[in-house]
Structure formats: C-alpha cells, structure tokens
Amino acid sequence: MNPEQLKQMKTKAHDLKPVIMIGQAGLTEAVSKEIELALDTHELIKIKIRAERDERKLIQQHICTETQAELIQSIGQVVVIYRKKPEQAKKKPAPHTRRRDGTR
C-alpha cells in the first residue's frame, strides 16, 4: 500500500468505533472468527486490545498474519487493520414467476 492510500485509510478509520475488543482472555478462537467475519463485512476495522504494550504488539502481529490483513495504524490500545473483501460469486437472478392474475 502506498503512502497516499495509507493516508486515505487512516482518514476513513478516524470516525470508526472499535468493532472488536480483546480483553483479559487474549486472542481466543472465537475472537479470531469474529475478526474474520468483521473483515469480510467491513474491510477496514478498529480493534481495541486491553493488554500490556509488549503483549499488544504480539497480538496485533498475530492478527495480521492470521487474517492476512494489513496494519494501517496502531495508537495506544487501538489497532486499525485492512483487508480487501474477497470476491463473492455473483448471485443468480431470481426466476421470473407469474402472479395469479397472469402478470409478472
């Protein structure tokens, strides 16, 4: 990601609220699944990590490698990460059905 794109991502992230909060239990399997779901839905998310500084660094590195997301910004306990939405198969259009009165 080039510096201009990084700046744009930081600007977009400014108004976001943390979607995921990691507490005393740390990075559990359930939290990892929630992060995956949030990234699939939103692309750009904020995560609040309640841990000591060294542990926060390890957790954010683990999140980025596990989810293949890119770290955009880390300020205090808040981390912003980005991952492009995966391409989804196009939905088939609903088949045209006739109403009881014969119209579509």
N, C-alpha and C positions, 0 to 999 in steps of 0.2 A: 504494500500500500504506500503510495507516495505521500509526501508531507501535506499536499493540498487536500487529498481525500481524508487523511487523518484529522486535519483541522475541521473538515465538514462533519465527520463522525463525532468529534468532541462537541461541536455545536449542537448536533441533534441530541446527544446524550445529556446535555445540560438540564433539560426540562424533565428528563425521565426520573421516575422513582425506582428504588431498588425492587426488583421483581422477586429475587431470591435472597433469603437471609440464612447464613450459615452460622450456627451457634456453637454451644459447648461440645456437641456431639461430633463436630467437624464435618468433613465431606463424606456423607454416607451414600449408599447405593440409591436411596430414594431421592436425595438431593441431586445426585448426578442425573437421574432420569428427569427431574423437574427442569434442570438446566438445559438438557437436550430438547425437551418439549418447548421451553421458552425461546430457545434459539431458532427452532423450526418455525415458530409462530412469529417472532418479532425481529429476528436478525441481530438487532442491537439491544443489549440488556445491561442493566446495572445489578451487581451482586454486592450485598453487604456481608463482610466476613468479620465476625466477632472473635478475634483471636489475637495473640501476641504478634508483633511485627514479623519475626522470623517465620513463624508458622503461617501467617497470611501469605508471605511470598511463596512458600511451598505449595499452599493450597491453590493460589492463582495460577502457578505454573502447571500444576496437575490438572486443573480445569481446562486450561488452554490446550494441553497436549491430548487430554482425553476426548475433548469435544472438537478438536481441530479448529478452534476459534482463535481469533487474533486479539491480543490485548491492545485496547485502544488507550486506556488511561487507568491509573491507579492513584487515588488520593485517599490517604488515611485508610479507613476500613471499607471504602467503596471501590469496586473494580468495575470497569466497563469493558465488555467484550463484544466482538462482532463475528458473525459467521453468515455467509451468504445463504439464503434459503435454498434448499435442494429443489431441483426441478421436479415438478409433480406431473404425473401423466394427466393429459387432458381428459376431462370428463366427457363422456358420450352425451350428446343432447338427448333429452327425454323424447321418447317416441310420441309422435302426434296421435292423440286419441280423439275420437269423435264424442261429442256430447250426446246426450239422449235426444236432443232436438235435431241432430244431424249436422250441427255446425262444429267448427274446430275451436 
